[in-house]
Amino acid sequence: MMETRLIELAIPLTRPFDTAAGTIDQRRTVLVGLTDHGTTGWGEAAPYPGMTPDTIDGVWASLSGETSALTPSAAAALEGAKADLAARLGSEPLWKTLGGTARPLMTSVAIGIDADPIDRIKATGAAAAKLKIRPGDDVRRVDRLRERYPELTIGVDANGSYSWGERDALLELDRFDVAYIEQPFPAADLRSHAGLREEMLADVAVDEPIDSAQAAIVAIEAGAADVLVVKPGRIGLGACRVIHDLALAAGIRVKASGLLETAIGRAHTLAVATLPGAVHSDVALDSWFYASATGSPRLVVVDGSITASAEPGIGVSPDLDALAPHVIRDITIG
């Protein structure tokens, strides 16, 4: 008989994470463990304020059976746990079941608006930076980072904070060889994204609108993006794969990203990042954001890159001892 374990966590960040969408200083997530024949597969539900429509309490209620319908984050976590369990039982890495390739993937650290980007690169050793920006906090930050690290891959993420009339600052970023600009305009404004593609050298990535395969089709047909951002913790692994295939058929690509999760959610994102059409992906260590370990074994960075584990499933499990001080609720069903 299959058992389901739910573990709600509240983990403080090592420093507040400030974006155009707001500031957070901790992450509340729910780990989902499915056990069958002594083997456990793991997923993670990590609803993010302003990014996902659900809440941690709604996730818990839907996964524990208090309510009948699964929230989007809960459904994605359950799908991830099932996929991890199936891969483990089949003695195959999850990335392989998705159709990916185990290759070194460039690490990329997301840097909040309030953080010193130079200090963050020094502290993490990441090979790429995703700078959070907003009007007034943009060109000078990128200029300073580029001056200090001439060869660093730099992307920026505006979380929809610019209007079309404010695009001059975005266009100026091309001077600094920015690789991509993520979600410059509000989610509903696909026309402005399409217009910016005509004016910028950098890739234009669309994130917030991509909550389903149908939404991806709308963005593709609008010509709004060079890159579609796919988050397995938001839409599920299956939808990530479908959107990846739609993007490639349209001559564009995808960017695997997460929701500031623990090592479990990050491992699912890493599996999606191995797909052949994935670029600029947010491949990062949990230790760059949390003081305590969240998963075991820990991923290893070699020359600024991470290679997905060859172990069955996602190749990592929760570090339950390290996470114990952060557990809010822990139940087993079945």
C-alpha positions in Angstrom: 0.0 0.0 0.0 1.4 3.4 -0.9 2.0 5.9 1.8 2.0 9.7 1.5 4.1 11.9 3.7 3.6 15.6 3.9 6.2 17.9 5.6 5.5 21.6 5.9 8.6 23.7 6.3 9.3 27.3 7.2 12.9 28.0 6.3 14.5 31.4 6.9 16.6 32.8 4.0 20.2 33.8 4.7 19.1 37.3 3.6 15.8 38.8 2.4 15.1 38.3 -1.3 13.9 41.6 -2.9 12.3 41.7 -6.3 10.0 44.1 -8.1 7.1 41.9 -6.9 8.0 42.2 -3.2 10.4 41.0 -0.5 10.4 37.7 1.4 12.7 36.5 4.2 11.6 32.9 4.5 10.2 30.1 2.3 7.2 28.0 3.3 7.0 24.8 1.3 5.4 21.3 1.6 7.5 18.3 0.8 5.5 15.4 -0.7 6.9 11.9 -0.2 5.3 8.9 -1.9 6.5 5.5 -0.6 5.9 2.2 -2.4 7.7 -1.1 -1.7 10.2 0.8 0.5 11.1 3.3 -2.1 10.2 7.0 -1.7 9.8 9.6 -4.5 9.8 13.3 -3.6 8.1 16.4 -4.9 7.8 19.9 -3.4 4.9 22.5 -3.4 6.3 26.0 -3.0 3.6 28.6 -3.7 5.3 31.9 -4.2 3.6 35.3 -3.4 2.6 37.0 -6.6 3.7 34.1 -8.8 1.3 31.2 -7.9 -2.4 31.6 -7.2 -2.4 29.3 -4.2 -1.2 29.5 -0.6 0.7 27.1 1.7 -2.4 26.5 3.8 -4.4 25.7 0.6 -1.7 23.3 -0.5 -1.7 21.5 2.8 -5.5 21.2 2.8 -5.7 19.8 -0.7 -2.8 17.3 -0.2 -4.0 16.1 3.2 -7.6 15.6 2.0 -9.2 18.4 3.8 -10.4 19.7 0.5 -11.3 17.7 -2.6 -9.5 19.7 -5.3 -5.7 20.0 -5.7 -4.2 23.5 -5.9 -1.8 24.1 -8.8 1.3 23.9 -6.6 -0.1 20.8 -4.9 -0.8 19.1 -8.2 2.7 19.9 -9.5 4.3 18.5 -6.3 2.3 15.3 -6.4 3.1 14.8 -10.1 6.8 15.4 -9.3 6.7 12.9 -6.5 5.1 10.3 -8.7 7.6 10.8 -11.4 10.5 10.6 -9.0 9.1 7.4 -7.5 8.6 5.8 -10.9 12.1 6.7 -12.0 13.6 5.3 -8.8 11.6 2.1 -9.1 12.7 1.8 -12.7 16.4 2.5 -11.7 16.6 5.4 -14.1 17.4 9.1 -13.5 14.4 11.4 -13.8 16.2 13.6 -16.4 16.5 10.5 -18.7 12.8 9.7 -18.4 12.1 13.3 -19.5 14.3 13.0 -22.5 17.2 15.1 -21.2 21.0 14.6 -21.5 23.4 14.6 -18.5 25.7 17.4 -19.4 27.4 20.2 -17.4 24.9 23.0 -16.8 26.0 26.5 -16.0 25.1 27.6 -12.5 23.1 30.8 -12.2 22.4 32.7 -9.0 19.3 34.9 -8.7 20.3 38.2 -7.0 17.7 40.4 -5.3 17.5 44.1 -5.9 18.8 44.9 -2.5 21.8 42.6 -2.7 25.3 43.6 -3.9 25.7 41.5 -7.1 29.5 41.5 -6.9 29.4 40.1 -3.4 26.9 37.4 -4.4 29.1 36.2 -7.3 32.1 36.1 -5.0 30.2 34.2 -2.3 28.7 31.6 -4.7 31.1 31.2 -7.5 28.2 31.0 -9.9 29.0 31.1 -13.6 26.0 33.3 -14.4 23.8 35.9 -12.6 20.1 36.7 -12.9 19.8 40.2 -11.6 16.5 41.3 -10.4 15.7 44.8 -11.7 13.0 47.4 -11.6 12.7 51.0 -13.0 15.5 53.0 -11.4 17.4 49.9 -10.3 18.7 48.6 -13.6 21.4 50.0 -15.8 23.9 51.1 -13.1 23.7 47.6 -11.4 24.3 45.8 -14.6 27.1 48.2 -15.6 28.9 47.7 -12.2 28.7 43.9 -12.4 29.8 43.8 -16.0 32.8 46.1 -15.2 33.9 43.7 -12.5 33.2 40.5 -14.4 33.7 41.1 -18.1 33.1 37.4 -19.1 30.2 36.7 -16.7 26.9 35.6 -18.3 24.3 38.1 -17.1 20.6 38.0 -17.4 18.0 40.3 -15.8 14.5 39.7 -14.5 12.1 42.6 -14.1 9.0 40.7 -12.8 6.8 42.7 -15.1 7.7 46.1 -13.6 8.3 48.2 -16.7 5.8 49.9 -19.1 6.4 50.3 -22.8 7.3 53.9 -22.2 10.1 52.9 -19.8 11.8 50.6 -22.3 14.8 52.9 -23.0 16.6 51.7 -19.9 16.0 48.1 -21.1 17.4 48.9 -24.5 20.5 50.3 -22.9 21.2 46.9 -21.3 22.3 45.6 -24.7 25.5 47.7 -24.2 26.5 45.3 -21.5 26.0 42.1 -23.5 23.0 40.9 -21.4 22.0 37.4 -22.4 18.3 37.8 -21.7 15.7 40.0 -20.2 13.0 38.1 -18.3 9.4 39.4 -18.0 10.1 43.1 -18.6 6.4 44.0 -18.9 3.2 42.9 -17.1 2.0 39.4 -17.8 -1.0 40.4 -19.9 1.1 42.7 -22.2 2.4 40.3 -24.7 2.3 43.0 -27.4 5.0 45.0 -25.7 7.2 41.8 -25.3 6.8 41.2 -29.0 7.8 44.8 -29.7 10.8 44.6 -27.5 12.0 41.5 -29.4 12.2 43.7 -32.5 14.4 46.3 -30.7 16.7 44.2 -28.4 19.7 41.9 -29.1 19.1 40.1 -25.8 16.7 37.2 -25.7 13.2 38.2 -24.4 11.9 35.6 -21.9 8.3 35.4 -20.8 7.6 33.9 -17.3 4.6 35.0 -15.4 2.0 34.2 -18.2 3.3 30.6 -18.8 1.0 28.7 -16.4 -0.2 26.1 -18.9 0.5 24.7 -22.4 -2.3 26.7 -23.7 -0.8 29.9 -22.3 2.5 29.0 -24.0 0.7 28.7 -27.3 -0.8 32.1 -26.9 2.6 33.6 -26.2 4.1 31.8 -29.1 1.4 33.0 -31.5 1.8 36.5 -30.2 5.6 36.4 -31.1 6.2 37.5 -27.5 9.3 35.5 -26.6 12.6 34.1 -27.6 12.4 31.9 -24.5 9.5 30.6 -22.5 10.2 30.1 -18.8 8.9 26.8 -17.4 8.7 26.0 -13.7 8.0 22.4 -12.8 6.9 23.5 -9.3 4.3 25.7 -10.8 3.0 23.7 -13.8 4.3 20.2 -13.4 6.9 18.2 -15.2 4.5 17.0 -17.9 3.5 20.5 -18.9 7.2 21.6 -18.9 7.9 18.8 -21.5 4.9 19.8 -23.6 5.9 23.5 -23.6 9.4 22.5 -24.4 8.3 20.6 -27.5 5.9 23.5 -28.6 8.8 26.0 -28.2 11.2 23.9 -30.3 8.6 23.4 -33.0 8.2 27.2 -33.1 11.9 27.9 -33.3 12.3 29.2 -29.8 13.5 27.7 -26.5 12.7 27.2 -22.8 14.3 28.3 -19.6 14.0 25.9 -16.6 13.4 27.8 -13.4 12.1 27.4 -9.8 10.4 29.1 -7.0 13.2 29.4 -4.5 12.7 25.8 -3.3 14.7 23.4 -1.3 17.0 20.8 -2.9 14.0 18.8 -3.8 12.3 21.4 -6.0 15.7 22.4 -7.4 16.4 18.8 -8.5 13.2 18.7 -10.5 14.2 22.0 -12.1 17.7 20.6 -12.9 16.0 17.6 -14.6 14.0 20.0 -16.9 17.2 22.0 -17.6 18.8 18.9 -19.2 16.2 19.0 -22.1 17.8 19.8 -25.4 15.9 23.1 -25.9 16.6 24.6 -22.4 18.9 27.7 -22.1 19.7 30.2 -19.5 18.2 27.9 -16.8 18.2 28.8 -13.1 20.5 26.0 -11.9 21.6 26.9 -8.3 22.5 25.4 -5.0 20.1 25.5 -2.0 23.1 26.6 0.1 23.2 29.9 -1.8 19.9 30.9 -0.1 19.5 28.7 3.0 21.9 28.5 6.0 21.1 24.8 6.6 21.3 21.8 4.2 17.9 20.8 2.7 18.9 17.8 0.7 21.3 14.9 0.6 23.6 14.1 -1.2 24.4 17.7 -1.9 25.1 18.7 -5.5 28.7 19.6 -6.4 29.7 22.6 -8.5 32.7 21.9 -10.9 34.1 24.9 -12.8 30.9 26.8 -12.3 28.7 24.0 -13.6 26.5 21.2 -12.2 25.8 17.8 -13.9 22.5 16.0 -13.0 23.0 12.9 -10.9 23.1 9.5 -12.6 21.3 8.0 -9.5 17.7 6.8 -10.0 15.0 9.5 -9.7 16.0 13.0 -8.9 19.2 11.8 -7.1 18.5 13.6 -3.9 16.3 13.2 -0.8 15.3 15.6 1.9 17.9 16.0 4.7 15.4 15.4 7.4 17.8 15.9 10.3 18.9 19.3 9.0 15.3 20.3 8.2 13.9 19.2 11.6 14.1 22.7 13.2 12.0 24.1 10.4 9.2 21.6 10.4 5.7 23.0 11.0 3.6 20.0 10.3 4.5 16.4 9.5 1.9 13.7 8.7 1.8 10.3 7.0 -1.3 9.1 5.2 -2.1 5.6 4.2 
